[in-house]
Amino acid sequence: MEIPIGANQRWSLDFVSDAFTDCRRFHILTVVDDFTKECVALVPDTSISGLRVTRELNQTSAERGMPKTIVSDNGTEFTSMAMFSHRL
């Protein structure tokens, strides 16, 4: 994998999760620019589908420009049909 040499070359996506005091789970989609280490998006919700991920990436890209590369693990949110059938 190439090492980014400038901003907006590679974004990394991942999820973090926790629980409220009533034991309901929540998730946060994190999008980080790997060169600047800037968090370009944080999306909290109790459920985040692949369709929601693509919608949030489209919105973030419209504001900042599309990165050259997007990397993620192979979690179900990133391998769903919504991610492959919607154009970023």
KEZAVEX-114185 format. One line per field, with one value per residue: residue number from 1; residue in one letter; x, y, z of N, C-alpha, C, O, CB in turn. Coordinates in steps of 0.2 Angstrom, whole numbers. Glycine has a CB too. Example, Ala and Ser with C-alpha at 12.3 -4.5 7.8 and 13.67 -1.06 7.14 Angstrom:
// KEZAVEX-114185
num: (1, 2);
residu: (A, S);
n_px: (66, 64);
n_py: (-28, -11);
n_pz: (39, 35);
ca_px: (62, 68);
ca_py: (-22, -5);
ca_pz: (39, 36);
c_px: (66, 64);
c_py: (-16, 0);
c_pz: (39, 39);
o_px: (71, 67);
o_py: (-17, 6);
o_pz: (42, 40);
cb_px: (57, 70);
cb_py: (-22, -3);
cb_pz: (45, 29);
***
This chain:
// KEZAVEX-114185
num: (1, 2, 3, 4, 5, 6, 7, 8, 9, 10, 11, 12, 13, 14, 15, 16, 17, 18, 19, 20, 21, 22, 23, 24, 25, 26, 27, 28, 29, 30, 31, 32, 33, 34, 35, 36, 37, 38, 39, 40, 41, 42, 43, 44, 45, 46, 47, 48, 49, 50, 51, 52, 53, 54, 55, 56, 57, 58, 59, 60, 61, 62, 63, 64, 65, 66, 67, 68, 69, 70, 71, 72, 73, 74, 75, 76, 77, 78, 79, 80, 81, 82, 83, 84, 85, 86, 87, 88);
residu: (M, E, I, P, I, G, A, N, Q, R, W, S, L, D, F, V, S, D, A, F, T, D, C, R, R, F, H, I, L, T, V, V, D, D, F, T, K, E, C, V, A, L, V, P, D, T, S, I, S, G, L, R, V, T, R, E, L, N, Q, T, S, A, E, R, G, M, P, K, T, I, V, S, D, N, G, T, E, F, T, S, M, A, M, F, S, H, R, L);
n_px: (4, 3, 11, 3, 7, 1, -13, -29, -27, -28, -41, -45, -57, -67, -76, -81, -88, -99, -109, -124, -130, -141, -139, -141, -133, -122, -115, -100, -96, -80, -70, -54, -41, -27, -14, -14, -20, -32, -48, -60, -74, -86, -99, -112, -123, -137, -138, -129, -130, -124, -128, -130, -117, -112, -119, -115, -101, -102, -107, -97, -87, -91, -90, -76, -69, -65, -56, -40, -39, -48, -48, -52, -57, -63, -77, -94, -102, -95, -94, -106, -120, -124, -113, -106, -115, -118, -112, -98);
n_py: (-6, 11, 25, 39, 55, 67, 78, 71, 60, 47, 39, 32, 20, 15, 7, 12, 6, 7, 6, 13, 18, 11, -1, -1, -3, 8, 15, 22, 29, 31, 42, 45, 55, 49, 55, 68, 65, 70, 69, 67, 64, 60, 49, 46, 33, 22, 12, 8, 7, -1, 7, 19, 22, 24, 36, 45, 46, 51, 63, 69, 68, 77, 89, 90, 85, 70, 57, 49, 36, 24, 15, 1, -11, -28, -28, -31, -20, -13, -22, -24, -25, -13, -4, -8, -6, 7, 22, 31);
n_pz: (0, -4, 3, 9, 2, 4, 8, 7, 0, 4, 13, 29, 34, 48, 62, 78, 94, 107, 123, 129, 145, 148, 141, 128, 112, 102, 87, 79, 64, 58, 49, 43, 37, 31, 29, 35, 47, 51, 57, 46, 46, 57, 62, 71, 77, 81, 73, 58, 41, 26, 15, 22, 25, 12, 8, 18, 15, 2, 5, 12, 3, -6, 0, 3, -7, -17, -11, -16, -13, -3, 11, 21, 34, 32, 36, 39, 36, 26, 16, 10, -2, -4, -3, -15, -25, -26, -32, -27);
ca_px: (0, 7, 11, 1, 12, -2, -20, -35, -24, -30, -45, -47, -64, -68, -81, -80, -94, -100, -116, -127, -131, -147, -136, -142, -127, -121, -109, -98, -92, -74, -66, -48, -36, -21, -9, -15, -22, -38, -55, -65, -81, -89, -106, -114, -130, -137, -137, -126, -130, -119, -131, -129, -110, -111, -122, -110, -95, -104, -108, -90, -83, -94, -87, -69, -66, -64, -49, -38, -40, -52, -46, -56, -57, -69, -83, -100, -104, -91, -94, -113, -121, -125, -107, -104, -120, -119, -106, -96);
ca_py: (0, 17, 29, 45, 61, 74, 77, 68, 54, 40, 39, 25, 20, 10, 8, 11, 6, 7, 5, 18, 15, 6, -7, -1, -1, 13, 14, 28, 28, 36, 43, 48, 56, 45, 59, 74, 62, 73, 66, 71, 63, 55, 48, 42, 31, 15, 7, 12, 2, 1, 13, 25, 23, 27, 42, 49, 47, 55, 70, 71, 70, 84, 95, 90, 82, 63, 55, 45, 29, 23, 9, -1, -18, -31, -28, -32, -13, -11, -27, -25, -24, -5, -1, -10, -4, 14, 25, 36);
ca_pz: (0, -5, 9, 6, 3, 4, 11, 3, -5, 7, 19, 32, 37, 53, 67, 85, 97, 115, 125, 134, 152, 147, 138, 120, 108, 97, 83, 76, 58, 58, 43, 44, 32, 33, 29, 40, 53, 53, 56, 41, 47, 63, 61, 77, 77, 84, 67, 52, 36, 20, 12, 26, 24, 6, 9, 22, 11, -4, 7, 14, -3, -9, 4, 4, -13, -17, -10, -21, -11, 3, 14, 27, 35, 28, 40, 35, 34, 20, 10, 8, -9, -5, -5, -21, -30, -26, -34, -22);
c_px: (4, 6, 8, 6, 8, -9, -24, -32, -27, -34, -45, -54, -64, -74, -79, -87, -94, -107, -118, -128, -136, -145, -137, -135, -127, -115, -107, -94, -86, -71, -60, -44, -30, -15, -9, -17, -29, -44, -59, -72, -81, -96, -108, -122, -131, -137, -134, -126, -125, -122, -130, -122, -109, -114, -118, -104, -96, -104, -101, -86, -85, -91, -80, -65, -65, -57, -47, -39, -44, -50, -51, -55, -62, -75, -89, -103, -101, -91, -101, -114, -122, -118, -104, -109, -121, -112, -104, -94);
c_py: (6, 21, 36, 51, 67, 72, 74, 63, 48, 42, 32, 26, 14, 12, 8, 10, 5, 6, 11, 14, 10, 0, -7, 1, 5, 12, 21, 26, 33, 36, 47, 49, 54, 50, 65, 71, 66, 69, 69, 69, 58, 55, 43, 39, 24, 10, 11, 6, 4, 6, 19, 27, 27, 34, 47, 51, 51, 62, 73, 73, 76, 90, 96, 88, 74, 61, 50, 38, 29, 16, 7, -9, -21, -32, -28, -25, -11, -16, -28, -23, -16, -2, -3, -7, 3, 17, 31, 42);
c_pz: (0, 1, 6, 7, 3, 7, 5, -2, -2, 13, 22, 35, 43, 58, 74, 88, 104, 116, 129, 140, 152, 143, 130, 117, 103, 94, 81, 70, 59, 51, 44, 38, 34, 33, 35, 47, 56, 52, 52, 42, 53, 62, 66, 75, 80, 79, 61, 46, 31, 16, 15, 25, 18, 5, 12, 18, 5, -1, 9, 8, -7, -6, 4, -3, -12, -16, -15, -20, -4, 5, 20, 28, 31, 32, 36, 32, 27, 15, 8, 1, -9, -6, -12, -27, -31, -28, -29, -26);
o_px: (9, 0, 11, 9, 11, -12, -23, -36, -29, -32, -46, -55, -61, -77, -75, -92, -89, -111, -114, -127, -137, -150, -136, -131, -133, -110, -111, -89, -88, -70, -61, -43, -27, -10, -4, -16, -31, -44, -62, -76, -78, -100, -107, -125, -125, -136, -137, -121, -122, -118, -129, -120, -105, -111, -117, -101, -92, -102, -100, -82, -81, -90, -77, -59, -65, -53, -51, -41, -43, -51, -53, -51, -66, -78, -89, -106, -103, -88, -103, -110, -121, -118, -101, -107, -124, -107, -109, -92);
o_py: (7, 22, 38, 51, 73, 66, 75, 62, 43, 45, 28, 31, 9, 18, 3, 12, 4, 4, 14, 8, 6, -4, -11, 5, 6, 10, 26, 23, 39, 31, 53, 44, 56, 48, 66, 75, 65, 65, 75, 73, 53, 60, 37, 43, 21, 4, 16, 2, 9, 11, 24, 33, 32, 39, 53, 56, 55, 67, 79, 78, 79, 95, 101, 89, 72, 64, 47, 34, 34, 11, 12, -12, -18, -37, -26, -25, -7, -15, -33, -20, -13, 3, 2, -6, 6, 15, 35, 47);
o_pz: (4, 4, 1, 13, 3, 7, -1, -7, -6, 18, 18, 39, 42, 57, 75, 85, 107, 112, 133, 141, 157, 141, 127, 120, 101, 97, 80, 71, 59, 49, 46, 34, 39, 37, 38, 52, 61, 48, 54, 40, 54, 62, 66, 73, 81, 81, 59, 47, 31, 14, 12, 24, 17, 2, 10, 18, 3, -4, 8, 8, -10, -9, 3, -4, -6, -19, -19, -24, 0, 1, 24, 24, 27, 31, 30, 27, 23, 9, 4, -2, -15, -10, -15, -32, -35, -25, -27, -24);
cb_px: (-5, 5, 18, -6, 16, -3, -22, -37, -17, -25, -52, -41, -69, -62, -87, -76, -98, -97, -117, -134, -132, -153, -139, -147, -125, -122, -110, -94, -96, -69, -71, -44, -36, -20, -8, -20, -17, -39, -58, -63, -84, -86, -107, -114, -132, -144, -143, -120, -137, -119, -139, -131, -106, -114, -129, -109, -93, -111, -113, -87, -83, -102, -89, -67, -59, -67, -48, -30, -34, -60, -39, -64, -57, -66, -83, -106, -103, -83, -91, -118, -128, -128, -101, -103, -126, -121, -107, -90);
cb_py: (0, 21, 30, 47, 60, 77, 84, 74, 54, 35, 43, 24, 19, 9, 4, 17, -1, 13, -1, 20, 21, 9, -13, 4, -8, 20, 9, 33, 28, 34, 46, 45, 64, 39, 63, 79, 62, 79, 64, 69, 59, 58, 45, 45, 30, 15, 3, 15, 2, -5, 12, 24, 17, 23, 42, 46, 40, 53, 70, 66, 64, 84, 94, 86, 85, 60, 51, 46, 25, 24, 8, 0, -20, -37, -23, -35, -8, -10, -34, -21, -27, -3, -4, -17, -8, 17, 28, 34);
cb_pz: (6, -11, 13, 10, -3, -3, 13, -1, -5, 8, 18, 37, 32, 57, 65, 89, 94, 118, 128, 131, 157, 145, 140, 118, 104, 100, 77, 81, 52, 64, 37, 50, 30, 29, 22, 38, 59, 48, 64, 34, 41, 70, 54, 83, 69, 88, 66, 53, 33, 16, 11, 33, 25, 0, 12, 29, 8, -7, 14, 19, -8, -9, 12, 9, -15, -23, -3, -22, -10, 2, 16, 26, 43, 25, 46, 39, 39, 23, 13, 13, -11, 2, 0, -22, -29, -19, -41, -18);
***
